[in-house]
Amino acid sequence: MFSGKPPFFSESASELIEKIFYEDPLPPVPKDSSVPKASSDFINLLNGLLQKDPQKRLTWAGLLRHPFWKDALTRKDPDSSTEDSSVRNSMECPGSQDSKELLASPQSGQTKGERSAQRLSRSLRLENPAELRPKNTLGGQQNESMFLLSSRPTPRTSTAVELSPAEDGAQNSPQKTSPLIKSTSGHMSQQDLESRMRELIYTDSDLVVTPIIDNPKIMKQPPIKFDSKILHLPAHSVDKLASLKDQDWNDFLQQVCSQIDSTEKTTGASRAKLNLLCYLCVVAGHREVATRLLHSPLFQLLIQHLRIAPNWDVRAKVARVIGLLASHTAELQENTPVIEAITLLTELIRENFRNSKLKQCLLPTLGELIYLVATQEERKKTPGECWAVPLAAYTVLMRCLREGEERVVNHMAAKIIENVCTTFSAQAQGFITGEIGPVLWYLFKHSTVDSLRITAISALCRITRHSPTAFQNVIEKVGLNSVINSLASAICKVQQYMLTLFTAMLSRGIHLQRLIQEKDFVSTIIRLLDSPSTSIRAKAFLVLLYILIHNHEMLLLSCQARLVMYIERDSRKTTPGKEQQSGNEYLSKCLDLLIRHIVQELPRILGDVLNALANVSGRKHPSTVQAKQLKMCLPLMPIVLHLVTSQVFRPQVVTEEFLFSYGSILSHIKSVDAGETNIDGAVGLMASEEFIKITLSTFEAIIQYPVLLKDCCSTVVDYILPPLVSLVRSQNVEWRLFSLRLLSETTSLLVHQEASVDSDSDLLALIRDVLLPQYEHILTEPDPVPAYALKLLVAMTEHNPTFTRLVEESKLISLIFEVILEHQENILGNTMQSVIALLNNLVACKDSNMKLLYEQGLVRHVCNLFTETVTLCLDADNRNSNETAAALLCSLLDILHGMLTYTSSVVRLALQAQKSGSGGDTQAAEDLLLLSKPLTDLISLLIPLLPNEDPEVFEVSSKCLSILVQLYGGENPESLSPENAENFADLLTVKEDPKEQKLLLRILRRMITSNEKHLESLKNAGGLLQALGRLAPAGGSSADSTVASLAQEILQAAGR
């Protein structure tokens, strides 16, 4: 329906069947280029349904749980509107109804299966593609877009569909389903994500409230003192006042009111009144006392004196008392005349606006009263008309913000706005005007005092919480670049508030399209991740998350700017289990949302890449639209590499679905490399090669962590290894080497995890039928191609004997020996190391065909390799390569020991058969002895190896020497040369283990008894005879009796 034609079509029925069984369907491409492309989930759904292998084809349960049907099979809320329900019902197709019935009635599964089988059998008949077009919708209206499966939003991860018990059992059956069917319970919709993000925009640290009055950062006030001698009333402490009974409190209050209400006829009276007001300032700092005083007649009296007192010193002190009472009171009663006080203060400031000193005295009190009203209104949730702040108060405060006012006045006004706008109240709304944002920004930018700058930007941040247009007005007036540059401030608080402003604006979609395209903005935000402040880093992550939600292409820029590294660093700092402070908890929440979004974004990125490649699959000349899509999608592949190399993302993104998509991309790369698809013309040769290199590097990073592939081995074998095997034939040497390296490492992991690989194994079949036939050409190529190819064989044969038989059956032995001949001049090179490791695996395998190896010339090659390697190991001047040579020597010793053990066992069986008269085949043993005879030349090399510091070298060398002399006696004329005799003497002196001594003595005895020349050499070897003499004396312990007997026997043979 999507492309307007079936996946397979032919005029001939036989040809159609042929295509269905042996060809893969082409990716669905819409007829109209203006129609959206097929989503990745739709393509994956088709792949699952059109699987050739019935075991891998989607089951009913798998089909219903596929992410393509997200939200289509879930019940809607019962309270959804009737209109929406009717629209949905008209849009549903019969197939989804069947699916719902299947979910609701598992017992009917068998009947449904029969009906679906009938439909499937009918679909195999030859159809006219025109008949396959979807029918019209209700009312006969053309609505073809409803059938475009890619027109719906692509779900970014799978969503599980609730299954009935019967289906759940089917799901757990051995039948294999598509790797796409994988539920991810951690999926979060974009709506839920943005909802949680909005909760994190403002934190407690963004909304800290500090006093307006007596704030040392605004203006330092002298300490308040009073003289109790001229107080004319008891100077009770705040604790005493708080504990006064009602009668005593009323008496105290009456005394205070009478003194304040007294006339100021003399200087002494004024001084006494000021002293009393100072006392009230002191006690007003106590919460309970301030609350009682505010709700007493004293508050009304203070308002009166603020209006009529002739002495401005008294007025200023009264205003301070009122401000302190408002700042410290616990609650506000509705009948308290605070609005009267606010109105009076507003009038006084307006009438004396040129008097800066007076404004500095009255503004803090005005601010504390407005903030008190705002907090009480917010707390009670029922705003009363009695608390309506006059508009003149807002006008006065706005005038105090303007340019030309003193810094202290500006600071006080900004502080009032900052505190009031922390609340959600009508009072905060009064500050929302078109000019508030630019005015506060001007203060922030032009002030030279850091505390004022912080207050101004904090006030702007809090007013933006109510109205984002405040910050929008700033951007429109001063320009976005100027605002972005302010993020580079050296003040942490400024950076924090700026990030909060950007986050609030992005959450409302203001300037969204411009910001998400601004690379400098993204780079600036990422640089803030170096900040020592956890709040700044958390908010930077939050801003980046908003950007990435709306522009996933910025994820590439972010990764290139080390975003993943910053995420890893802060993830370690916020690891659960550690005691998290509030800042770390906030950081952890922001990080969690960012990580979840990126994890959910990756399948969509892979889907876009797959869609772009699928649209040009098999095309030599992509269209302009297709080329544009390739240019947009392919450069995003490095994101995948960044994520799989991260310990935070790797376990979350490398899933079976991911590996399936990755394998699909590799298949397209195979097509590109083979010349079937051409993307070089669309993206350029360099970009094309970079894409392939990044893709291969991604899998290289994954296989460094075998645990990731533990449960996905079949997916790797089915979807990833085949295109890698195809790339082995690439004309590009780099891809050939890369694919061989990946194959060797991956195969090593797979055969190690699958201890038994049967003859029907997909891995075995792939290697046998596709890979090994290419080796005849690969092994003859220049270095380092053979080295990687041999490493793959080493990996295959190391863990499983099945692959050893495969190598022998593939007639590779002769090719391997040819490689030895071509590279023997560089025995320490990678190729020769791999050859020797491979020979070691072949010889060590119990099921190996040793006869074939011998006939192909194994003995000759081992002799040559052993001779050259021992020469390097014994060369004192060649210390640089000693380590590599020593490793090769150990492998060659193992090979030699395996060969000698095999020869010895064949000879032994032949002798046993001859003795028993069973007529065994002695000719085969004789032929084998003849073939192995050149190995006797190694005796003169094995003896110098015996004093080696490595005990393993001594052990294997002595065993090889023992078998050689048993089989061939003293065949080698140099066996007891003076140097070798001295080696034996030293060994018999140094070795204290009786087992080792007996082995050495038996080797000596065999030599001298089988060859007269060696006996003569022994008679002339004084050092060796002395060593034998020390072992020969009788009377030794019982453990040494055999040693002494052997030594004595040798001495007697030598005439001693």
N, C-alpha and C positions, 0 to 999 in steps of 0.2 A: 504494500500500500504506500509505503514511503517513497519508493523510487518509481512506482508505477509498473513494475515488472517483477516476475518471480525470481528467486535466487538462482534457479537453473531453468534454462529454456532451450528447447530444440524442436525442430519440425519432425525429427525422427524419435520414436519411442525408445529404440535401442540406444541411440546416442544420448538421450536424456538420462536413461538409467546409468550409462557409463559416466556421465558428468556427476550424477548424484553420488556415485560410489567412489570416484577417484579424483574429483576436482574440488577445490575450495571455492566457495562463492565469493564474488567480488564484493567489496564494501559497498553498502547502500549509498547511492548518490542521488539527491533530488533532481528532478528534471529541470526545475526552475532554479537558477543560481541565486535568486533573491530569497529563496526559502532557506531557513536555518539548516545548518549541517546536522547530520545524525549525532546524537549525544554519545558519549563514550559508553554509558550504561546500555544504550540501545544496541550498539555494536557488540558489546559483551554478551547481551541477551541472545542475539542472533548466533554468535559463535557457540554459546552453550546449547542452543536448540538444534543447531546443524552439525553437531559433533558426529563424526563417522563412527566412533567407537560407542556402542550402546552403554558401556560401563561409565563413560565419561559424560554422557548426555544428561541434560537437566531432567530431574524427576519433577513430579507435581509439587512436592514440598519445596524443592529448589526453585522452581519457577515462581511460586507464590512469594517466596522470600527474597526474590531478586530485587535489588535496589531500584530498578527501573519503575517498579509499581509503587514507589513510595507514596503514601497517603491515599492511594487509589483503592486499597482493600481494607482500610481502617474505617470503623464506624464514626460518623460525624456526631457532634454534640447534639443532644436532643433538643436544645433550645435554639438551634439554628433556624433561621427564618424559613417560612414556607416557600418564599420565592427562590431562595438559594437552593432549596431541596429540589424544586421542580426543574431548575436549570441543570442541576447535577444529574437528575434522573434522565433528562433528555439527552445529556451528553454521554451517558454510560453506554458501552457496547455490550452485546450479549456475552462476550467472552469473560468480561469482568464479573457478570452476574453468575456465570457458571462457577467462577472461582470462589465467589462468596458462598454459593451453595455447598461447594466442596469443603470450605472451612466450617460451615455451620453443621454439615451432616457428613461426618466421616464414614458412616456406614454405607453411604451411597457411592463410595469411591470406586467399587468394582463396576457398577453400572456406568458411572461416568467414564471409567477407563475404556469400557466397550464402545461407548459412543464416540470417544475421542479417537479410538482406533479406526472406527468407520470413517470419521472425517479425514484421518491421515491417509487411509487407503485411497479415498476419493481424490485427495490432493495430489497423489502420484500420477493420476491420469493426465493426459495431455490437455492443457487448458489454453484458452485464448487469453493472452495477457490483457486484452481490453476488458474481458469479463472480470478480471481481478480488481478493477478499480472500485473504490468504496462507493456504496450507494449514498444518495443524498440524505440530508438530515430531515427532521420533521418539517412538514410544510413545503417540502420540495426545494428549500433554499440551498444554494450552493455554499457549502461550508467546508471546503477541503482542508482548511488549516487544522480542523479538529482531528484529522487523521495523521497529521505530521507528528510522528513520535518524538522528534527532536525539538518540537516547539515548546514543550513543557520544560520548566527549569531542570537542569541536570542535578540530581542529588549527589552530594560530594562524598558521601560514604553510604554504605549499605545500612538499611534499617530493617530490623527483624520484624516479621509479621507473626503475631501470636498463633501458634498451631494447636490443634486439638491433640489429645493424647495419642490417637491412632497415627496421626501424621508425624508426631514427634518420634514415634517408634520407627517409622519409615525413614526418618531423617538419619537416625543412628544406624541404619542398616549398612552392610558392607558395600552396597552399591555406591560407586564414586560419583559425586556431583561436580559441577563446574567449580573451578577455584574461585569464581566470582562470588559464590554464595557464602558470604561471611558476614555475620552480624557484628555491628560495633555499637555496643550499648552506650558508649561515651559520646555519641553524635549529639551535637547541639545545633539547633536551627539558628539562622542568622537573627531572627527576631528575639530568641532567647538570649543569644550572645550580646546583642546590642542593649537589651534590657539590663543584663548584668553589668555591662560596661557603663551605662548611665549611673548605676549605683556607685560606681567607683570614681566618678569625675571629681567630686568634692570629698575631701577627707576631713577628719577632725582638725588636722594641722592647717587646713585651708581656712577654717572657720573659727580660729581662736579669737576670743574677745578679750581685750585689755581695757582698763579704765580710760575714760576720756579726761576726767578730772584728776588732777595731781599725777599726771603721767610724765615721768622724768624724761622720756624720749621726745616729748613735745616741748615741755618747758619745766625747768627745775624750779620747784617751789621751796621756800625756806621752811624749816620744820615749825609746826604749830606748837606754841607754848602759851600757857595761861598762868596767872598768879592767883593761887587759891586764897591769898590774904584779902584781896579786894573783890572776891567773887560774890560776897553777900548771900551765899547759900551753900549748903553742904557740898563739897567737891567729891561726890560719890564716884567710885570707880565704875567701869562698865559692868563688871560682874555684880556689883552692889545694885546698880540701877536695874539690871535685868531681873534681879530677884526681889525687887520691892513689891510689897502688897499693893493692891489697888488704891487704898487710902493714902498710903505713903507716896505712891507714884503721883496721885492727883495733887497732893500737897507740894511735891517737888515741881511738878509741871506748872502749878499756879505761881510759885515763886519765880520760875524762869520767865513766864509770860509777863508778870508784873514788872520785872526788871527791864525786859525788852521794850515794854510799852511805855516805860518812863521817859520823860522828856530829857533832852540833852542840853540843859541850860548852861552847864559848865564843862570845862575841859575834862574834869575828873569824872563827870557822869558819862561823857562819851568814851573815856578810857575804860570805865567799868563795863559799859555795854559791849565794847569791842572784846574785852577780856572774857565776858560771858559767851560771846559768839565763838571765841577761840576754844572755850571749854566744850561747847556744843560740837564744834568740828572734830574734837578729839573723840567724844563719845559716839558720834554719828558713824564711826568706823565699825561699830559692833552691829551685827546683823539684827538681832532681836531689838536692841535699843533703837536702832534707826527705824525699824518697822513701827514701833510704838509711837515714836515721835512724829513720823510722817502722817499717821492717822489720828493725831491729836490736834487740838485747837492751835497748838504752836505753829503748825505748818501754815495755817491761814494767816496768822499774825506775822510770820516771816514774809509772806507774799505782800502783805500791806506795807511793811517797812521797806521792802524792796521797791515799792512804788513811791512812798512818800518820805522816806528818810532823807533829811537835808544833807547829811554827811555821806559823801560817796565812799568813804572808807567803810562806813557801816553797811552801805548797800552792797559793796563788794564782798564783805565778810558774810552778809546774809545770803547772798547768792552762792557762796561757797558751801555754807551749811546746807542749803537746799540741794545743791549738787551732790554732796556727800551722802545726804539722806537718800536721794534717788539711786545713787550708785550701790548702796549697801542694803536697801530694804528687801525683804523676802517676798512681799506680795503687795498688791495695790488694790485697794477697795474702790468701788465705782464712784463713791461719793467724795473721794479725795479730789480737791480742786487742782489737779496737775495741769489740766488744759489752761486754766486761768494763769498759772505760773508760766506755762509755755508762751501764752499770748503776751503776757507782760514782758518777759525776757525778749521776745521778738520785737516788741515796740521799742524797748530801751535800746536794743542794738541798732534798729533802723533809725531811730532819732539821733543816735550818737555814732553814726557809722564811721565818721572820720576819726573818732577817738579809738585808736588801736588798743590802748591799754585797757579801756573799758570792755572792748570786745573780747580781749584775752581773759577777762574776769567772768564775763557772762556766757560766752559760747560753751565752755565745758558743762555748765549747769543746764543750759538748753539741751545739749546733746544727751546728757544723762537722763533728763526727763523724757525726751522723745524715745530713747532706747528702752526706758522702763515701761512706757506705754506699749511699745511694740512687743516686748517680751511677754507682757501680761496678756495682750490680745492674742498672741500666738498660743499662749498656754491655755487660755479659756476657750479658744476656738469659736467664741461668739462675740464678735466685735460690737461694742456699744457705741452709741452716738456721742456719749459723754466723753469719749477719748479721741474724738476727731481733731487731729492736729491742723491748725489753720494753715492755709496755703502760703501766707506771708512768711511763716517759719522756713518753708522750703526755699522761698525766694531769697530770703536773707542769707541762708546757708550757701546757696549757689553764688551769690555775690561775693561771699567770703572766699570762694575757690578761685576767683578770677585773677588774672595777671595784674600785678601791681600791689596786691596785698602783701602784708608782712608774712614771712615764712611761718611764724607761729600760728597766725590766723588761718592760713592755708592748711596747715597741718591739723588744726582742731576741726575745721570743717570736713576735711577728708576722713578724719577719724570718726566723726559722727556718722557719716555715710557708711563707712566700713562696718561699724557696730550695728547700726539699724538694719542694714541690708543683709546681715547675717540671719535675720528672722524672716519668716514668711508672714507678713502682716501688711495691713493697709498703709502703715507708716512707711514701710520700705517702698511701696509702689509710688509714693509721692515723689521720690527722687528720680523716677524713670522719665527722663526728658531727652529730647534729641541732642542736647548739648552736653549732657553729663559725661558721656564717654570721652569725647575730645578734650573736655576741660581737665578731667582726671589724667588723661594721657599727657597733656601739656605739663601738668605738675610733675608727673613721673619723669618726663624727658628733660625738663629744664631745671629741676631742682638740683642743688649741689649737696644736699643733706641726704644721706642714705636712708635714714629713718622715715623722712617724708616721702621719698621715692617708693619705699616699701609699702607705706600706708596708702599712697595713691593707687598703686597697681593692685593692692589687696582690695581696696574699695571698688575698683573697676571689675575685679574678678567676682566680687560678691554681688554687684548689681547686675552683672552678666548672667548670674545664676537665675535672676528674675526675668531678665530681658536680654537675650543674645544680641539684639540689635544695637545695644550700647557699644559692644566691641566691634560690631560690623560698621558702625558709624566712624569709629576710629580708623579702621582699615581704609574706608572710602575716602577719608580726609587726608591721611598721611601716607597712604600707599602700603601695599602688602610687604614689600621688601623692607621698608623701614621697621615694620612691626616684627618681621622675622629676625632682623638683625639684633633686636633687643634680647633675643634668646641667648646671645653671647655675653650677657651681663656677668660681671664677676660676683654678683650677690646671689647666693643660693636661693633666698626667698623670692627674689625677682624671677629667677628661672622657674621656680615652682609655680608661681602665680601665672606666668606667661604660658606655661604648658597647660595649666588648668583652663585658661582662656581659650586656647586653641582646641582643646578637647571638647569644651562646651560648645564651641562654634561648629566643630565637625559633627557633633552629635545631632545638631539641628539642621545640618545640610547647608549651612551658610558658607559661601566661597568653597564649597566642597570640591567641585570639579577643577577649580584652579589649584587648590592646595595639593590634591592627590596627584597632579601632574608636575608639581614643582620639585625638581630633583634637589635643588639647593636646600629646600625646606626639609626634605627627608634626610639629607646628609647632616644638616645642622642638628636635627633631632637625635640622630644616631651618635653624634659626637657627645651629646649630653649623657650618654650611657657610661661615660668615663667619670661622671660626677661621684663624689664620695657620699652624696645624700641619697638614701634609699627612696625617699619620696620623689625626688627628681627622676631617678632611674625608672621607678614604677610608672610615673606619668608619661615619661618618654615612650615606654613600652605601649602604654594605652593609646597615645597619639599614633604611633606606628600601626597599631591594630586597626584603628579607624581608617588609616590610609590603605592598608592592605586589603581590607574588606571591600573597598570600592575600586581598587586598582591593583590587581594581583601582579601586574608587571613590575611594580615597585619592590616586590619581594626579591627579585633578582638583584636590583641595586642595593637593597638592604643586606643581602647575603654577601655581596662583594664588599660591603662596608663593615664586615665582621659582626653582623647582627647575631649570627648563630653562636659565635664565641661569647658575646655578651650574655646571651640567654643561658649558655652553659655555666658561665661564671656565677650568675645570680641564682641559678637553680641549685648550685652547691651550697650557697649561703642560706637558702630557704628550705633546705632539706627537712622533711618532717622528722620529728624526734628531737630536733634542737629547740631550745627555748627561744621562741620568736617574740621579738618586741613588736609593738604595734606597727612600726614602719616596715619591718620584715614581713608581717602578715599581709599588709597592703601590697607590698611588692610581689609576694607569692600569689595573691589573687590575680593581679594584672598579668603576671607571667603565665599563669595557668590558662587564662583566656587566650593569650597570644599563641601559646604552644598548641592549644586545641584547634585554633583557627588554621594555623599553618599545616597541622597534620591533616585537617579536613580539606585543605586547599590542594594538597598534593595530588589526590586522585583526579581532580579537575584539570590540573596542569598536564598530567599524563594523558588524560582524555583529549585535551586540545591538541597535544602533539600527535597522538594517534589519529585524530580526525584529519589533521593537516596532511599527514603522510598517506592516510587511506585515500584521500581525495585525489592525490597525484600518483597513486600506485599504478605502475605499468605505463605511465605517460612519459614521453620523451620531451614534451614541450608543455609545461603547466600553463594554465591561463593566468591572466593578470590577478584575478581574485585569489586563485590558489597560491600564486607566488607571494601575494601579500600575507596570506594566512601562514605560509611557511616562515616568512620573515618575522612574524609576530610570535609564533609558537616555539620554533626550534631553539631560539636563543634562551628560552626559559629552562632548558635541560640542566644547566649547571645548578639550578636550585635543588634538583633531586640529589646531585652529588654532595652539595653542602649538607643536606639533611641526613643522608645515609652515613656521612662521616662524623656525625654528631652523636655523642652518647645519650643526649636527651631525646632526640628525634628518632634515632635508628630503631629502637625496639618498637616504636609506635607506628612507623611508616612502612617498615618491611613486613608486609603481610602477604598472604597467598594471592590476594587480588593485585597487590603491587607487582609481584613477580610475574603474574600473568600479563599485566599491561607491559611490563618491561620486556618480556619475551616477544610480545607483539611488535614493539618498537624495533627489537633486534631483527625480527623477520623483515621489516621494511628496510632496515639498513642492509640486510643481505641482498634485497632487491636493488637497492641503490648501488651497492658495490658491484653487483653482477651486470650493471648497465641496463637493467630492465626498467628502472625508474630514474629519471634525471631531475635532481634538485639543485645541481650546481648552477644552472642558468637562473634559478629563482633566488638563491641566497648567496651564490658565489662559492668558489672552490674552497677557500679558506674556512668559511663558515660551515660548509658541509663537512669538511674534515674535522673541524673542532667539535661539531655535534656528535660525530661518530666516536671520537676520542673520549668525550665526556661520558657518553653512554657506556662505553666499555669500562671506563674508570669507575663508574658507579657500581657495576657488578664486582669489580676487583675489590672495592671497599667493603661490599657486603660479605664476600667470602672470607674476609679476615675474621668474621665472627660466626663460626659454624653453627652456634646455637640458633641463629636466626633461620637457618634452613632445615633445622631438625625435623619439623613437621611438614615441610613443603618439598620434600625430595621429588615426589612425582611431578609436581608443577615444574621444577627445575629441569627434570629430564624431558618432559613433554614439550615445554615451551621455550626454554632458554638454550639448552644444549644443541638442538638441531640447527638454529641459525649460527651458533658459534662454530659448529663443525663446518658449515658451509663457508664461513669466512676464512677457514684454513686455506681454501683455494683462491683467496683474494689475490689480485694482481698487486695490491698495495702491501709492501713488506711489513710495514708497521702494523696493519690490521692482522696480517697473518701471524706475526709474533705475538701480538696481544691476545688473539683468540686462542692460540696454542697454550699460552701461559694460563689463561683463564680456564681452559679445558683441563689442563693438568691439575691445577689446584682444586677445581670443582670436583673432578673425578675422584681425586684423593679423598675428599670429604664424603662423597657419596658412597664409594666402595667401603670406606671405613665405617660408615653408619649402617650400611646394608651388608652385614657379615656374609650372608649367602646370596649370591646372584644366580638365579636359575637360568636355564637356557632360553626361557621365554622373556627374560627381563628386557624392558624397553631400552635401558642403558646399554646392555650387552648388544642388543640388535643394532642400536645406533652406531656403536663403535665398530662392530663387525662389518656392517653393510655399507656404512658411509665413510667412516673416518679411516680405518686401516687400509682400504684400497688406495688412498691418496699417499700413503707413506713411501711408496716406491719413488715418487717424485720428490716428496718433502725431504727425505734423508739425503738426497743427492744435491740439495741446494747449498749455497755458501752459508757460513756461520752468520748469525747464531740460530738460524732456523732449525737445523738438526738438533741443536741442544735442547730447545723447547719441546720439540717433537719427542725426543727421547725421555725428557722429564715426564711427559704425559704417560709414556709406556711404563716408566718407573712407578708412577703413582698408581697406575692400573694394576700392575703385577705385585705391588708391595703387600696389598691387603687381601687379595683374593686369587686362589689358584685357577679359577675359571678364566681369568684374563691371561694367565700364563699359557694355557692351552690355546687361547685365541691367537696369541702372538705366534705360536708355533704353527698353527694351522694356516695363518696368513702368509707363511713363507717369508717372514721378515728376518730370520736368523742370518741368512746370507747377506742381506742388506746391512744388518748391524755390523757384521764383520768387515764389510766394505767401508763403513764409516770409520772403523778402527784403523784401517790401512791409510785412509785419507787424513786422519787427524793424529796419528801416532807421534808426530814430531812435537805436538803440544799436549803432552800427557796430562798436564795440570789444568788444561782448559775445561770449560764447562761441558763441552761435548763429550770429552773422554770421561769426565767424572760421571756423567749420566750413563754412558755406555757401560762402565764398570758396575755402577749401581744396578743397572738392568740385568747384566750377566749374573750378578750376585742373586737377584730375585729369581731368575730362571733356574739357576743351579740349586738354590735352597728349596725350591718347590718340590714336594714329594712326588707330585704327579707329572713333573717335567719329563720330556722325552730326551734323556741324556744321550741316547744313541745318535739322535739327529744332531745334537750339538757337537758331539765328537766327530761325526762324519763331515760336518761343515767346517771343521778346523779349529775347534775350541782350544785344544791343547796348545797348538802353535801360538795362537794369539795370547793366551794366558802366560805362556813362557816369556814372550816378548814384553808384555806389559809388566810382568812381575820383575823381570831383570832390570828394566828401566826405572821402575819405581823404587826398588831396593837400592839401586845406585844413587838415586837422589836422596834417599833417607840416610844412607851411610856417608854422604858427602858432607863433611864438616863445614865446608865453605858455603854451603847452600842453605843457610838457616832461614832465609826469607820465605822459602816455599816449604819448609819442613812440616808445617801444620797440615797443609793440603796433601802433601805427599804421605804423611802418616795416616791420614784418613783413607786415602786410596789404598795404602798398604794393608790396612785392616780389612777392607773389602776384598782385596785380591787374596789375602790369606784365607778368608772365608770361602771364596770361590775355589781355591786350591784344595782346601780341606773337604769341601763338598764333592769335588771331582774324585779325590783319592778315596773318600769313604764309599762312594758309588762303585769305583773299580774294585776296592777291597771286598765289598759285599758280593759282587758278581763272581769274583774269583773264589771266595769262600763257598758260595753255593755250588759252584762247579766242582770243587774239591770234595765237598760233602756228598754230592751225587755220585762222584767217581768212586769214593770209598764205599758207599752203600750199594754200589752196583746198579743203581737205578738208570744208568745210561744218560746222564745229563749232558748238555751241550757244552763240551769243553772248548770247542772251537771259538765260540763267541767270547769266552773269557780270554782265550789266547789272543784273539784279535784286539780285544780291548786293552790287554796288557801291552800289546805292540803299539797301539795308538797312543797310549799314555807314557811310553818309555821316554820321550823327550823331557818329561817332567823331572827325570833324575838329574838333569842339568841344574835344577834349582837347589839341589842338596847343598852345593857349595855356597849358595846364597842364604839358605835357611839357617845354617850354623852361625854365621855372623849376626843373625837377628836374635839369637837366643839370649845374649846379654842385654837386650833392650830394656829400658827402664819401665816400659809399659808391661805389666804382668800379663795382659791379654795377648800381646804380641808373642811373649814367651810361650804361653799356653798353646796357642794355635800353631805356632811354628814348630814346637816340639812334637805336637800330634802329627802334623804333616810329615815331619822328618821320620817319625816312627813308622808311619804307614809306608812311606817310600822305601825305607830300608827293609821292611818286612816283605814288600813286593819284589824289590829289585836287588836287595842286598847291597854290596859295596860297588855297585855299577859305576858310580861316579868316581873317577880316579883322584879327584881333588878333595874327596871327603875328609881325609885326615892329613891335609897339608899342615905344615908347621903352624900356620895362623889358626887353622881350625882346631888343631890339637891343643893349642894354647887356650882357645875359647872354651873347650871342654874342661880343661884343667881349672880355669877360673870359675866356671859354673859349678863344678863338683865341690869347689872350696866354698863358694858363696851360698849355694842353695842348701838349706837346712831341712826342708820338707822331705821326708823319706820317699813320698810318692814321686816328686820331681827327680830325686836322685836315682830311683829305680828306673824311671823312664830314660834318663840319660845313659845309664849303664847298659840297659838293654839295647839302646841304639848302637853303642860302642861295640858290644858283644856281637851284634848282628853284622856290623861292618867288618870286624877282624876275622870272624869265622867264615865269611863268604868271599873274602878277597885277601890273598896272601900279601899283596902290596900294602894294604892297610895295616896288616899285622907288622910288617917291617917298619912302617911309619910310626907305629905305636912304640916299638922297641927303641926308636931314636928320639921319642918325645919325653925328655926327662921330667919336665914339669907335670905332664899328665900322669906319668907313672908315680910320682910323689903324691899327687892328689889321690890316686887309687890306693896307694899304700896307707894313707891316713884313714881311708874308709874300710880297709881290709882286715885290720886286727880283730881277732876273735875276742869274745867276752863282752861284746857290746850288749846293749839292751835288746829285748825281744823285738821291739819295733824296728831295730836296725839290722836284724840278723840277715834279712834278705839282701839288704844293701851290701853288707859285708861279704856275703856269699858271692854276689855278682862281681864285686870288686876283686875278690880273691880268684874267681874263675878267669877273669880277664888277665890278671897278673900271671897266673899260671900259664895261660896261652902265650903270654909274652916271654915266658921262661923266667919269671921271678918267683 
